[in-house]
Amino acid sequence: MKSVKSNEWKTYTQAVQEGKYDLYVGNLFGKYDNVRTYWEDQLTRIVLRPFLKNLTENKRSQEQGVRIVDLGCGAGQGYDILTKIDYRDLDLGLQHKRVLPYEDISLFLGLDISQAMVEKGKSLFGEQAKVQFQEADLSQGLGEIKNTESAFDLYFSSYGSLSHLARKDLVTLLEDVCHHGNNGSLVVMDLIGRYSIEWPDFWHAQSEEEKVREYNMGYLYSESVRKTTDIESFPLRFWTGEEVRELAQEITTKTGVKLEVVKLVDRSILVGRHTDTRSFNPQLKPTRRLINCLHEDYMRTNLDELILDASIFPEHRFITPLLKDLIKSWNILIEFTQHRLTHNFSLPDVTGWDEFPKPLQFALMTIDRVIADVGWMWYGDPRANIIEPQLGYALRTLEYEMQRGWGCGHGLIVVMKIQKD
Ligand SMILES: C[S@@+](CC[C@H](N)C(=O)[O-])C[C@H]1O[C@@H](n2cnc3c(N)ncnc32)[C@H](O)[C@@H]1O
């Protein structure tokens, strides 16, 4: 694997050329696999929903639209994430009611260093006048838009873009954002988590040098392509929740503008991209591929393979206990589903189930009801098409409810607020 400098990367240009950034929903592997679509994009939306609801309602009351800048926008995935946030989860009507529809946006400006990405973004979304894309190198701060654009209501970033920046460059960018933003503007970052099970070797990094590691996007390719191709690697900065809080404090001190961390969420703790490639931790099971299979039509998943072993991880003061608790609940839910599918057995038969952690109880109740309500159906393939996707959502919710925002997921979602008096 060869390492290259940021201005020479081919990964993104090549990925765009190969169609990996075309809009696509669901798959067993690749950029838009089922986990990205049904777990990661949806969880990002759930996390952002209350903040964007507030923001949009405020702007509406002032008869103004929302101004958004997407930092490291790729081919405009952020636009798709933000404009498809539903008001409520449980809504069976024909039309979605969105929190931030196109009509409420006055500008969505995507910035990215890659010309190929900017062109792809324009071709996918550029017909809409309020959606624009520009090339920009964010390692130099906000650049010329500081002078050409008025304040944004949302400084947004999705899926690791800002982990491409060295810490000192992220400091410069956030200083610019704090000076440029309004009182109440939101700043959303999506960083790569250092405490992920994908790379236990990184957990104990101390110096700044050790927190920046070589990374690759081998997951864009099938296993056979990975074996025969020399996949490019590049440096990324891996973050913990605590470091993000320190960073925000440092920006506040430097700028005199309060940057408050209002939410930190670990996303994809057990299903990170590299659980399948095992590039950084060969001991892992290919959990992501199995979850992708749960969400795939007419494909039945061997649930035995989803049982995980918490003892393979090194000892760490607070990560190991969290992983043990989560994996214990995860395994109980899978074993229950397996047993429930093949035996005359239901939740009250499980001894002590009402003393399990609340998120697990809720997940068990959901699966118990789904199987009871669906088991009699004869159209289609109820196990593959209804029960397994519901198990996928139950596992997703379990992970979300038990996460602590420490940097233990593949992604660390950060929501911050600018406060100017
Ligand atoms: C993992 S992709 C994420 C793309 C998109 N935000 C998404 O949600 O899928 C990271 C993006 O960051 C961009 N990027 C990396 N370094 C950058 C820099 N210094 N300035 C601007 N964009 C950068 C890359 O070109 C790439 O499009």
The ligand as a Tripos MOL2 file, in Angstrom:
@<TRIPOS>MOLECULE
LIG
   27    29     1     0     0
SMALL
NO_CHARGES

@<TRIPOS>ATOM
      1 C1        -15.1630   10.6040    2.6380 C.3       1 LIG1
      2 S1        -15.5120   11.8730    1.4900 S.3       1 LIG1
      3 C2        -17.0480   12.4790    2.1160 C.3       1 LIG1
      4 C3        -17.8680   13.1130    1.0500 C.3       1 LIG1
      5 C4        -19.2720   13.5440    1.4440 C.3       1 LIG1
      6 N1        -19.2610   14.5950    2.4420 N.3       1 LIG1
      7 C5        -20.1340   12.3740    1.9360 C.2       1 LIG1
      8 O1        -20.9400   12.5820    2.8420 O.co2     1 LIG1
      9 O2        -20.0830   11.2680    1.3780 O.co2     1 LIG1
     10 C6        -14.3520   13.1200    1.9470 C.3       1 LIG1
     11 C7        -14.3550   14.3450    1.0210 C.3       1 LIG1
     12 O3        -13.4730   15.3480    1.5930 O.3       1 LIG1
     13 C8        -12.8270   16.0040    0.5190 C.3       1 LIG1
     14 N2        -11.5950   16.6750    1.0340 N.ar      1 LIG1
     15 C9        -10.4810   16.0920    1.5360 C.ar      1 LIG1
     16 N3         -9.5780   17.0370    1.8750 N.ar      1 LIG1
     17 C10       -10.1290   18.2420    1.6140 C.ar      1 LIG1
     18 C11        -9.6930   19.5980    1.7420 C.ar      1 LIG1
     19 N4         -8.4720   19.8930    2.2080 N.pl3     1 LIG1
     20 N5        -10.5270   20.5970    1.3650 N.ar      1 LIG1
     21 C12       -11.7640   20.3070    0.8530 C.ar      1 LIG1
     22 N6        -12.2270   19.0460    0.7040 N.ar      1 LIG1
     23 C13       -11.4340   18.0180    1.0750 C.ar      1 LIG1
     24 C14       -12.5410   14.8750   -0.4730 C.3       1 LIG1
     25 O4        -12.2650   15.3740   -1.7710 O.3       1 LIG1
     26 C15       -13.8410   14.0700   -0.3820 C.3       1 LIG1
     27 O5        -14.7940   14.4880   -1.3260 O.3       1 LIG1
@<TRIPOS>BOND
     1     1     2 1
     2     2     3 1
     3     2    10 1
     4     3     4 1
     5     4     5 1
     6     5     6 1
     7     5     7 1
     8     7     8 2
     9     7     9 1
    10    10    11 1
    11    11    12 1
    12    11    26 1
    13    12    13 1
    14    13    14 1
    15    13    24 1
    16    14    15 ar
    17    14    23 ar
    18    15    16 ar
    19    16    17 ar
    20    17    18 ar
    21    17    23 ar
    22    18    19 1
    23    18    20 ar
    24    20    21 ar
    25    21    22 ar
    26    22    23 ar
    27    24    25 1
    28    24    26 1
    29    26    27 1
@<TRIPOS>SUBSTRUCTURE
     1 LIG1         1 GROUP 0 **** ****
